[in-house]
Amino acid sequence: MSPTRSKPVNSRPRPGASGAPNRLRIIGGRWRGVRITFPDHAELRPSPDRVRETLFNWLQPVTLEARCLDLFAGSGVLGIEALSRGAAEVVLVEKDARTVRNIEETLRRLDATGATVRQADALKYLDTPPEKFFTLVFLDPPFAAGLLPEVFGKLARNGWLAPGALIYVEAPASAPLPPLPATWVVHRSGQAGQVGYHLLRS
C-alpha cells in the first residue's frame, strides 16, 4: 500500500502494533510463516493477516501460475503472498524509492524468482504499453487520493487485463466503489473495520 495515504482515513491498526509494527507474516505457500519487514512510514498500512487470508482463500483456484500486477505495492506483501502460493509472475509497482529498495531486499532474502519491481507512479505506469496481459491485479491505493476511477479506466482500456481477469480492491467501507467498467462485476466483498475489500471480475 502506498505510503502517501493520509492519516484521517486510516483507522485500521498497523500490523503488529502490539510489539512489531513493521513486520508481517506470509500466510501460506512455500514461505508460510516467514516474516517480512517494511519501512517505518507512519501512513503505510499493509493488508492485515486476516484480510489476506480471506483474499487468498477466494483466490485459491486461480493463484497457481497466475500473472499478477501489484499496482500500489507498498510492503509488497500481496505480490509476495501470490508468489509464495505459486504465481508464475508478479510485477510490483511502487513510487517511493525507499519502499522499492525494501521490496527488492525482501525478494533477495527469499531468493524469489518471477518478481519484477518497478519504481513508478501507478497512473503513469498504466499509460505505458503493457508487455503482456495480467490475470490477477491487486489495487490498494491511497484512500484519500480518489484514484480508483482512473485506475479502473486505464486497466480496462489500455490492454492490461486477460479475459476474465480478477481485480482485488481495498477501499473505505463507508463509501461505495466507484462505477465499474461496463464488463466488470463484483465477485466477492468483505469488510474489516472501516476497510472494505472486493474481488472484481473483468
LUMTORTOR-932714 format. One record per residue (C-alpha): residue in three letters; chain; z, y, x. Coordinates in pm, 1 decimal, m for minus. Layout:
<r><aa>ALA</aa><ch>A</ch><Z>Z</Z><Y>Y</Y><X>X</X></r>
...
This chain:
<r><aa>MET</aa><ch>A</ch><Z>0.0</Z><Y>0.0</Y><X>0.0</X></r>
<r><aa>SER</aa><ch>A</ch><Z>m85.3</Z><Y>337.8</Y><X>130.3</X></r>
<r><aa>PRO</aa><ch>A</ch><Z>197.0</Z><Y>537.5</Y><X>293.0</X></r>
<r><aa>THR</aa><ch>A</ch><Z>78.9</Z><Y>853.3</Y><X>116.4</X></r>
<r><aa>ARG</aa><ch>A</ch><Z>234.5</Z><Y>765.6</Y><X>m218.8</X></r>
<r><aa>SER</aa><ch>A</ch><Z>470.7</Z><Y>1040.2</Y><X>m332.9</X></r>
<r><aa>LYS</aa><ch>A</ch><Z>835.5</Z><Y>959.2</Y><X>m389.6</X></r>
<r><aa>PRO</aa><ch>A</ch><Z>874.4</Z><Y>1056.0</Y><X>m758.1</X></r>
<r><aa>VAL</aa><ch>A</ch><Z>654.4</Z><Y>768.6</Y><X>m877.3</X></r>
<r><aa>ASN</aa><ch>A</ch><Z>808.4</Z><Y>505.5</Y><X>m650.2</X></r>
<r><aa>SER</aa><ch>A</ch><Z>1119.8</Z><Y>384.0</Y><X>m820.4</X></r>
<r><aa>ARG</aa><ch>A</ch><Z>1090.8</Z><Y>23.8</Y><X>m705.0</X></r>
<r><aa>PRO</aa><ch>A</ch><Z>1320.8</Z><Y>m56.0</Y><X>m412.8</X></r>
<r><aa>ARG</aa><ch>A</ch><Z>1189.0</Z><Y>m105.4</Y><X>m64.6</X></r>
<r><aa>PRO</aa><ch>A</ch><Z>1158.6</Z><Y>m470.1</Y><X>34.9</X></r>
<r><aa>GLY</aa><ch>A</ch><Z>1477.0</Z><Y>m597.4</Y><X>193.4</X></r>
<r><aa>ALA</aa><ch>A</ch><Z>1665.3</Z><Y>m278.8</Y><X>109.0</X></r>
<r><aa>SER</aa><ch>A</ch><Z>1994.0</Z><Y>m469.2</Y><X>138.7</X></r>
<r><aa>GLY</aa><ch>A</ch><Z>1950.8</Z><Y>m526.6</Y><X>512.3</X></r>
<r><aa>ALA</aa><ch>A</ch><Z>1592.3</Z><Y>m549.4</Y><X>641.8</X></r>
<r><aa>PRO</aa><ch>A</ch><Z>1397.7</Z><Y>m263.0</Y><X>483.2</X></r>
<r><aa>ASN</aa><ch>A</ch><Z>1084.9</Z><Y>m312.0</Y><X>693.6</X></r>
<r><aa>ARG</aa><ch>A</ch><Z>1038.9</Z><Y>m686.8</Y><X>666.6</X></r>
<r><aa>LEU</aa><ch>A</ch><Z>857.4</Z><Y>m905.4</Y><X>416.3</X></r>
<r><aa>ARG</aa><ch>A</ch><Z>811.8</Z><Y>m1278.6</Y><X>397.2</X></r>
<r><aa>ILE</aa><ch>A</ch><Z>490.0</Z><Y>m1462.4</Y><X>328.2</X></r>
<r><aa>ILE</aa><ch>A</ch><Z>538.8</Z><Y>m1661.0</Y><X>9.7</X></r>
<r><aa>GLY</aa><ch>A</ch><Z>303.3</Z><Y>m1956.9</Y><X>50.4</X></r>
<r><aa>GLY</aa><ch>A</ch><Z>42.0</Z><Y>m2135.6</Y><X>257.8</X></r>
<r><aa>ARG</aa><ch>A</ch><Z>32.6</Z><Y>m2207.0</Y><X>630.5</X></r>
<r><aa>TRP</aa><ch>A</ch><Z>258.1</Z><Y>m1910.8</Y><X>716.6</X></r>
<r><aa>ARG</aa><ch>A</ch><Z>502.0</Z><Y>m1970.4</Y><X>432.8</X></r>
<r><aa>GLY</aa><ch>A</ch><Z>841.4</Z><Y>m1817.6</Y><X>512.8</X></r>
<r><aa>VAL</aa><ch>A</ch><Z>714.5</Z><Y>m1618.4</Y><X>811.1</X></r>
<r><aa>ARG</aa><ch>A</ch><Z>848.9</Z><Y>m1263.3</Y><X>820.2</X></r>
<r><aa>ILE</aa><ch>A</ch><Z>619.0</Z><Y>m971.6</Y><X>890.4</X></r>
<r><aa>THR</aa><ch>A</ch><Z>720.3</Z><Y>m613.0</Y><X>961.8</X></r>
<r><aa>PHE</aa><ch>A</ch><Z>571.5</Z><Y>m281.0</Y><X>856.9</X></r>
<r><aa>PRO</aa><ch>A</ch><Z>621.2</Z><Y>78.4</Y><X>976.7</X></r>
<r><aa>ASP</aa><ch>A</ch><Z>914.7</Z><Y>285.6</Y><X>862.8</X></r>
<r><aa>HIS</aa><ch>A</ch><Z>723.5</Z><Y>517.9</Y><X>630.5</X></r>
<r><aa>ALA</aa><ch>A</ch><Z>951.8</Z><Y>639.7</Y><X>352.7</X></r>
<r><aa>GLU</aa><ch>A</ch><Z>669.1</Z><Y>618.8</Y><X>98.0</X></r>
<r><aa>LEU</aa><ch>A</ch><Z>541.2</Z><Y>272.4</Y><X>193.1</X></r>
<r><aa>ARG</aa><ch>A</ch><Z>616.8</Z><Y>29.8</Y><X>m90.9</X></r>
<r><aa>PRO</aa><ch>A</ch><Z>459.5</Z><Y>m312.8</Y><X>m43.5</X></r>
<r><aa>SER</aa><ch>A</ch><Z>441.6</Z><Y>m550.1</Y><X>m339.4</X></r>
<r><aa>PRO</aa><ch>A</ch><Z>776.3</Z><Y>m731.7</Y><X>m368.6</X></r>
<r><aa>ASP</aa><ch>A</ch><Z>809.5</Z><Y>m1107.1</Y><X>m329.4</X></r>
<r><aa>ARG</aa><ch>A</ch><Z>832.3</Z><Y>m1194.8</Y><X>m697.4</X></r>
<r><aa>VAL</aa><ch>A</ch><Z>522.7</Z><Y>m992.7</Y><X>m788.5</X></r>
<r><aa>ARG</aa><ch>A</ch><Z>322.9</Z><Y>m1154.3</Y><X>m508.3</X></r>
<r><aa>GLU</aa><ch>A</ch><Z>445.1</Z><Y>m1497.1</Y><X>m612.9</X></r>
<r><aa>THR</aa><ch>A</ch><Z>324.5</Z><Y>m1435.9</Y><X>m969.2</X></r>
<r><aa>LEU</aa><ch>A</ch><Z>m5.8</Z><Y>m1295.7</Y><X>m846.8</X></r>
<r><aa>PHE</aa><ch>A</ch><Z>m85.4</Z><Y>m1587.3</Y><X>m619.8</X></r>
<r><aa>ASN</aa><ch>A</ch><Z>13.4</Z><Y>m1835.0</Y><X>m888.5</X></r>
<r><aa>TRP</aa><ch>A</ch><Z>m253.1</Z><Y>m1667.6</Y><X>m1100.1</X></r>
<r><aa>LEU</aa><ch>A</ch><Z>m497.6</Z><Y>m1684.7</Y><X>m810.9</X></r>
<r><aa>GLN</aa><ch>A</ch><Z>m423.6</Z><Y>m2041.5</Y><X>m704.2</X></r>
<r><aa>PRO</aa><ch>A</ch><Z>m758.3</Z><Y>m2183.2</Y><X>m825.5</X></r>
<r><aa>VAL</aa><ch>A</ch><Z>m966.9</Z><Y>m1915.8</Y><X>m650.4</X></r>
<r><aa>THR</aa><ch>A</ch><Z>m792.9</Z><Y>m1811.8</Y><X>m327.2</X></r>
<r><aa>LEU</aa><ch>A</ch><Z>m923.5</Z><Y>m2102.3</Y><X>m118.1</X></r>
<r><aa>GLU</aa><ch>A</ch><Z>m1244.1</Z><Y>m1990.0</Y><X>56.8</X></r>
<r><aa>ALA</aa><ch>A</ch><Z>m1232.9</Z><Y>m1650.2</Y><X>m118.6</X></r>
<r><aa>ARG</aa><ch>A</ch><Z>m1384.4</Z><Y>m1340.6</Y><X>41.2</X></r>
<r><aa>CYS</aa><ch>A</ch><Z>m1118.1</Z><Y>m1070.7</Y><X>m5.5</X></r>
<r><aa>LEU</aa><ch>A</ch><Z>m1106.9</Z><Y>m691.7</Y><X>20.2</X></r>
<r><aa>ASP</aa><ch>A</ch><Z>m758.9</Z><Y>m538.2</Y><X>58.2</X></r>
<r><aa>LEU</aa><ch>A</ch><Z>m856.6</Z><Y>m178.6</Y><X>m1.3</X></r>
<r><aa>PHE</aa><ch>A</ch><Z>m526.8</Z><Y>11.6</Y><X>38.8</X></r>
<r><aa>ALA</aa><ch>A</ch><Z>m377.8</Z><Y>m238.4</Y><X>279.4</X></r>
<r><aa>GLY</aa><ch>A</ch><Z>m52.5</Z><Y>m70.4</Y><X>389.6</X></r>
<r><aa>SER</aa><ch>A</ch><Z>167.8</Z><Y>m352.3</Y><X>519.7</X></r>
<r><aa>GLY</aa><ch>A</ch><Z>m130.2</Z><Y>m587.7</Y><X>490.4</X></r>
<r><aa>VAL</aa><ch>A</ch><Z>82.8</Z><Y>m841.2</Y><X>306.2</X></r>
<r><aa>LEU</aa><ch>A</ch><Z>m160.3</Z><Y>m905.9</Y><X>20.3</X></r>
<r><aa>GLY</aa><ch>A</ch><Z>m451.8</Z><Y>m976.3</Y><X>251.7</X></r>
<r><aa>ILE</aa><ch>A</ch><Z>m235.8</Z><Y>m1180.3</Y><X>489.0</X></r>
<r><aa>GLU</aa><ch>A</ch><Z>m94.4</Z><Y>m1381.7</Y><X>199.4</X></r>
<r><aa>ALA</aa><ch>A</ch><Z>m450.4</Z><Y>m1459.8</Y><X>90.8</X></r>
<r><aa>LEU</aa><ch>A</ch><Z>m537.4</Z><Y>m1576.3</Y><X>444.2</X></r>
<r><aa>SER</aa><ch>A</ch><Z>m224.2</Z><Y>m1789.5</Y><X>452.5</X></r>
<r><aa>ARG</aa><ch>A</ch><Z>m342.1</Z><Y>m1961.5</Y><X>135.6</X></r>
<r><aa>GLY</aa><ch>A</ch><Z>m688.7</Z><Y>m2040.1</Y><X>264.7</X></r>
<r><aa>ALA</aa><ch>A</ch><Z>m907.0</Z><Y>m1736.9</Y><X>201.4</X></r>
<r><aa>ALA</aa><ch>A</ch><Z>m1220.3</Z><Y>m1755.1</Y><X>413.8</X></r>
<r><aa>GLU</aa><ch>A</ch><Z>m1228.8</Z><Y>m1385.5</Y><X>497.0</X></r>
<r><aa>VAL</aa><ch>A</ch><Z>m1021.5</Z><Y>m1073.5</Y><X>440.0</X></r>
<r><aa>VAL</aa><ch>A</ch><Z>m1119.0</Z><Y>m713.3</Y><X>512.7</X></r>
<r><aa>LEU</aa><ch>A</ch><Z>m814.3</Z><Y>m483.5</Y><X>522.1</X></r>
<r><aa>VAL</aa><ch>A</ch><Z>m883.9</Z><Y>m111.5</Y><X>480.2</X></r>
<r><aa>GLU</aa><ch>A</ch><Z>m611.5</Z><Y>141.7</Y><X>567.8</X></r>
<r><aa>LYS</aa><ch>A</ch><Z>m645.5</Z><Y>505.1</Y><X>673.9</X></r>
<r><aa>ASP</aa><ch>A</ch><Z>m313.0</Z><Y>555.1</Y><X>857.2</X></r>
<r><aa>ALA</aa><ch>A</ch><Z>m359.5</Z><Y>479.0</Y><X>1228.2</X></r>
<r><aa>ARG</aa><ch>A</ch><Z>m3.1</Z><Y>361.6</Y><X>1289.9</X></r>
<r><aa>THR</aa><ch>A</ch><Z>m19.4</Z><Y>126.5</Y><X>993.7</X></r>
<r><aa>VAL</aa><ch>A</ch><Z>m354.5</Z><Y>m9.9</Y><X>1110.6</X></r>
<r><aa>ARG</aa><ch>A</ch><Z>m208.9</Z><Y>m88.7</Y><X>1452.1</X></r>
<r><aa>ASN</aa><ch>A</ch><Z>80.0</Z><Y>m269.5</Y><X>1286.2</X></r>
<r><aa>ILE</aa><ch>A</ch><Z>m155.1</Z><Y>m486.3</Y><X>1077.2</X></r>
<r><aa>GLU</aa><ch>A</ch><Z>m359.2</Z><Y>m570.4</Y><X>1387.1</X></r>
<r><aa>GLU</aa><ch>A</ch><Z>m44.7</Z><Y>m668.7</Y><X>1578.0</X></r>
<r><aa>THR</aa><ch>A</ch><Z>72.9</Z><Y>m886.4</Y><X>1288.9</X></r>
<r><aa>LEU</aa><ch>A</ch><Z>m262.4</Z><Y>m1065.6</Y><X>1277.4</X></r>
<r><aa>ARG</aa><ch>A</ch><Z>m248.2</Z><Y>m1126.2</Y><X>1653.8</X></r>
<r><aa>ARG</aa><ch>A</ch><Z>103.6</Z><Y>m1262.5</Y><X>1627.4</X></r>
<r><aa>LEU</aa><ch>A</ch><Z>m6.2</Z><Y>m1503.1</Y><X>1354.8</X></r>
<r><aa>ASP</aa><ch>A</ch><Z>m317.0</Z><Y>m1598.1</Y><X>1552.5</X></r>
<r><aa>ALA</aa><ch>A</ch><Z>m505.1</Z><Y>m1526.6</Y><X>1229.8</X></r>
<r><aa>THR</aa><ch>A</ch><Z>m878.6</Z><Y>m1576.2</Y><X>1203.2</X></r>
<r><aa>GLY</aa><ch>A</ch><Z>m1109.2</Z><Y>m1443.9</Y><X>936.2</X></r>
<r><aa>ALA</aa><ch>A</ch><Z>m949.1</Z><Y>m1098.5</Y><X>917.7</X></r>
<r><aa>THR</aa><ch>A</ch><Z>m1111.8</Z><Y>m762.5</Y><X>986.4</X></r>
<r><aa>VAL</aa><ch>A</ch><Z>m913.3</Z><Y>m437.3</Y><X>985.9</X></r>
<r><aa>ARG</aa><ch>A</ch><Z>m1090.8</Z><Y>m108.0</Y><X>914.8</X></r>
<r><aa>GLN</aa><ch>A</ch><Z>m929.5</Z><Y>232.6</Y><X>965.3</X></r>
<r><aa>ALA</aa><ch>A</ch><Z>m1095.0</Z><Y>432.2</Y><X>690.2</X></r>
<r><aa>ASP</aa><ch>A</ch><Z>m1038.8</Z><Y>632.1</Y><X>374.9</X></r>
<r><aa>ALA</aa><ch>A</ch><Z>m1085.8</Z><Y>384.3</Y><X>90.3</X></r>
<r><aa>LEU</aa><ch>A</ch><Z>m1315.8</Z><Y>603.0</Y><X>m120.0</X></r>
<r><aa>LYS</aa><ch>A</ch><Z>m1539.5</Z><Y>684.3</Y><X>174.3</X></r>
<r><aa>TYR</aa><ch>A</ch><Z>m1543.6</Z><Y>318.7</Y><X>273.2</X></r>
<r><aa>LEU</aa><ch>A</ch><Z>m1674.2</Z><Y>227.8</Y><X>m72.0</X></r>
<r><aa>ASP</aa><ch>A</ch><Z>m1966.2</Z><Y>466.3</Y><X>m17.1</X></r>
<r><aa>THR</aa><ch>A</ch><Z>m2088.4</Z><Y>261.9</Y><X>279.7</X></r>
<r><aa>PRO</aa><ch>A</ch><Z>m2341.8</Z><Y>m16.2</Y><X>216.9</X></r>
<r><aa>PRO</aa><ch>A</ch><Z>m2150.0</Z><Y>m343.3</Y><X>173.9</X></r>
<r><aa>GLU</aa><ch>A</ch><Z>m2247.8</Z><Y>m623.7</Y><X>408.8</X></r>
<r><aa>LYS</aa><ch>A</ch><Z>m2155.0</Z><Y>m889.6</Y><X>154.4</X></r>
<r><aa>PHE</aa><ch>A</ch><Z>m2003.9</Z><Y>m946.6</Y><X>m189.0</X></r>
<r><aa>PHE</aa><ch>A</ch><Z>m1629.7</Z><Y>m994.3</Y><X>m232.8</X></r>
<r><aa>THR</aa><ch>A</ch><Z>m1485.4</Z><Y>m1247.1</Y><X>m474.5</X></r>
<r><aa>LEU</aa><ch>A</ch><Z>m1132.5</Z><Y>m1102.2</Y><X>m474.5</X></r>
<r><aa>VAL</aa><ch>A</ch><Z>m1019.6</Z><Y>m739.4</Y><X>m437.2</X></r>
<r><aa>PHE</aa><ch>A</ch><Z>m665.2</Z><Y>m604.6</Y><X>m402.8</X></r>
<r><aa>LEU</aa><ch>A</ch><Z>m601.3</Z><Y>m246.3</Y><X>m519.3</X></r>
<r><aa>ASP</aa><ch>A</ch><Z>m260.5</Z><Y>m86.5</Y><X>m472.4</X></r>
<r><aa>PRO</aa><ch>A</ch><Z>m341.8</Z><Y>282.3</Y><X>m423.5</X></r>
<r><aa>PRO</aa><ch>A</ch><Z>m100.3</Z><Y>578.3</Y><X>m422.4</X></r>
<r><aa>PHE</aa><ch>A</ch><Z>4.9</Z><Y>607.3</Y><X>m786.0</X></r>
<r><aa>ALA</aa><ch>A</ch><Z>14.3</Z><Y>987.2</Y><X>m791.3</X></r>
<r><aa>ALA</aa><ch>A</ch><Z>m334.1</Z><Y>1028.4</Y><X>m646.5</X></r>
<r><aa>GLY</aa><ch>A</ch><Z>m517.1</Z><Y>907.3</Y><X>m957.7</X></r>
<r><aa>LEU</aa><ch>A</ch><Z>m774.9</Z><Y>714.5</Y><X>m755.2</X></r>
<r><aa>LEU</aa><ch>A</ch><Z>m834.8</Z><Y>415.0</Y><X>m979.0</X></r>
<r><aa>PRO</aa><ch>A</ch><Z>m1117.2</Z><Y>554.1</Y><X>m1197.1</X></r>
<r><aa>GLU</aa><ch>A</ch><Z>m1324.0</Z><Y>647.9</Y><X>m892.3</X></r>
<r><aa>VAL</aa><ch>A</ch><Z>m1241.0</Z><Y>322.2</Y><X>m713.2</X></r>
<r><aa>PHE</aa><ch>A</ch><Z>m1338.2</Z><Y>116.0</Y><X>m1018.5</X></r>
<r><aa>GLY</aa><ch>A</ch><Z>m1668.0</Z><Y>300.3</Y><X>m1047.4</X></r>
<r><aa>LYS</aa><ch>A</ch><Z>m1760.9</Z><Y>261.3</Y><X>m682.0</X></r>
<r><aa>LEU</aa><ch>A</ch><Z>m1672.9</Z><Y>m107.2</Y><X>m675.0</X></r>
<r><aa>ALA</aa><ch>A</ch><Z>m1886.3</Z><Y>m168.7</Y><X>m982.5</X></r>
<r><aa>ARG</aa><ch>A</ch><Z>m2183.7</Z><Y>48.2</Y><X>m884.1</X></r>
<r><aa>ASN</aa><ch>A</ch><Z>m2215.2</Z><Y>1.1</Y><X>m511.0</X></r>
<r><aa>GLY</aa><ch>A</ch><Z>m2261.0</Z><Y>m374.0</Y><X>m485.4</X></r>
<r><aa>TRP</aa><ch>A</ch><Z>m1916.6</Z><Y>m477.4</Y><X>m359.6</X></r>
<r><aa>LEU</aa><ch>A</ch><Z>m1839.2</Z><Y>m749.4</Y><X>m613.4</X></r>
<r><aa>ALA</aa><ch>A</ch><Z>m1966.7</Z><Y>m1103.1</Y><X>m651.7</X></r>
<r><aa>PRO</aa><ch>A</ch><Z>m2040.2</Z><Y>m1211.3</Y><X>m1011.2</X></r>
<r><aa>GLY</aa><ch>A</ch><Z>m1711.0</Z><Y>m1284.0</Y><X>m1184.2</X></r>
<r><aa>ALA</aa><ch>A</ch><Z>m1503.8</Z><Y>m1129.4</Y><X>m904.0</X></r>
<r><aa>LEU</aa><ch>A</ch><Z>m1131.9</Z><Y>m1078.1</Y><X>m963.7</X></r>
<r><aa>ILE</aa><ch>A</ch><Z>m966.8</Z><Y>m741.6</Y><X>m902.7</X></r>
<r><aa>TYR</aa><ch>A</ch><Z>m588.3</Z><Y>m714.0</Y><X>m869.0</X></r>
<r><aa>VAL</aa><ch>A</ch><Z>m440.9</Z><Y>m371.5</Y><X>m952.4</X></r>
<r><aa>GLU</aa><ch>A</ch><Z>m93.4</Z><Y>m219.7</Y><X>m930.0</X></r>
<r><aa>ALA</aa><ch>A</ch><Z>m32.7</Z><Y>95.6</Y><X>m1134.0</X></r>
<r><aa>PRO</aa><ch>A</ch><Z>251.8</Z><Y>273.9</Y><X>m1314.9</X></r>
<r><aa>ALA</aa><ch>A</ch><Z>375.2</Z><Y>65.7</Y><X>m1606.7</X></r>
<r><aa>SER</aa><ch>A</ch><Z>430.6</Z><Y>385.6</Y><X>m1802.8</X></r>
<r><aa>ALA</aa><ch>A</ch><Z>60.1</Z><Y>465.9</Y><X>m1819.9</X></r>
<r><aa>PRO</aa><ch>A</ch><Z>m236.8</Z><Y>262.5</Y><X>m1941.9</X></r>
<r><aa>LEU</aa><ch>A</ch><Z>m501.7</Z><Y>151.8</Y><X>m1698.9</X></r>
<r><aa>PRO</aa><ch>A</ch><Z>m795.9</Z><Y>391.7</Y><X>m1680.0</X></r>
<r><aa>PRO</aa><ch>A</ch><Z>m1112.5</Z><Y>285.4</Y><X>m1862.0</X></r>
<r><aa>LEU</aa><ch>A</ch><Z>m1274.7</Z><Y>m16.4</Y><X>m1702.4</X></r>
<r><aa>PRO</aa><ch>A</ch><Z>m1642.5</Z><Y>m53.7</Y><X>m1612.5</X></r>
<r><aa>ALA</aa><ch>A</ch><Z>m1842.3</Z><Y>m196.6</Y><X>m1900.4</X></r>
<r><aa>THR</aa><ch>A</ch><Z>m1843.2</Z><Y>m559.7</Y><X>m1786.4</X></r>
<r><aa>TRP</aa><ch>A</ch><Z>m1478.9</Z><Y>m576.3</Y><X>m1670.9</X></r>
<r><aa>VAL</aa><ch>A</ch><Z>m1194.2</Z><Y>m728.0</Y><X>m1873.3</X></r>
<r><aa>VAL</aa><ch>A</ch><Z>m818.1</Z><Y>m756.4</Y><X>m1825.8</X></r>
<r><aa>HIS</aa><ch>A</ch><Z>m747.7</Z><Y>m1121.4</Y><X>m1748.4</X></r>
<r><aa>ARG</aa><ch>A</ch><Z>m367.2</Z><Y>m1109.3</Y><X>m1698.2</X></r>
<r><aa>SER</aa><ch>A</ch><Z>m94.5</Z><Y>m845.1</Y><X>m1683.0</X></r>
<r><aa>GLY</aa><ch>A</ch><Z>274.0</Z><Y>m823.5</Y><X>m1594.3</X></r>
<r><aa>GLN</aa><ch>A</ch><Z>547.0</Z><Y>m570.0</Y><X>m1525.0</X></r>
<r><aa>ALA</aa><ch>A</ch><Z>823.0</Z><Y>m540.6</Y><X>m1265.3</X></r>
<r><aa>GLY</aa><ch>A</ch><Z>1044.3</Z><Y>m240.3</Y><X>m1327.2</X></r>
<r><aa>GLN</aa><ch>A</ch><Z>819.3</Z><Y>64.2</Y><X>m1351.8</X></r>
<r><aa>VAL</aa><ch>A</ch><Z>524.2</Z><Y>m108.7</Y><X>m1184.6</X></r>
<r><aa>GLY</aa><ch>A</ch><Z>250.3</Z><Y>m270.2</Y><X>m1388.2</X></r>
<r><aa>TYR</aa><ch>A</ch><Z>29.2</Z><Y>m531.0</Y><X>m1225.8</X></r>
<r><aa>HIS</aa><ch>A</ch><Z>m300.0</Z><Y>m652.9</Y><X>m1364.1</X></r>
<r><aa>LEU</aa><ch>A</ch><Z>m569.3</Z><Y>m905.7</Y><X>m1280.3</X></r>
<r><aa>LEU</aa><ch>A</ch><Z>m913.4</Z><Y>m792.6</Y><X>m1391.3</X></r>
<r><aa>ARG</aa><ch>A</ch><Z>m1235.1</Z><Y>m991.0</Y><X>m1405.8</X></r>
<r><aa>SER</aa><ch>A</ch><Z>m1567.3</Z><Y>m819.8</Y><X>m1337.7</X></r>
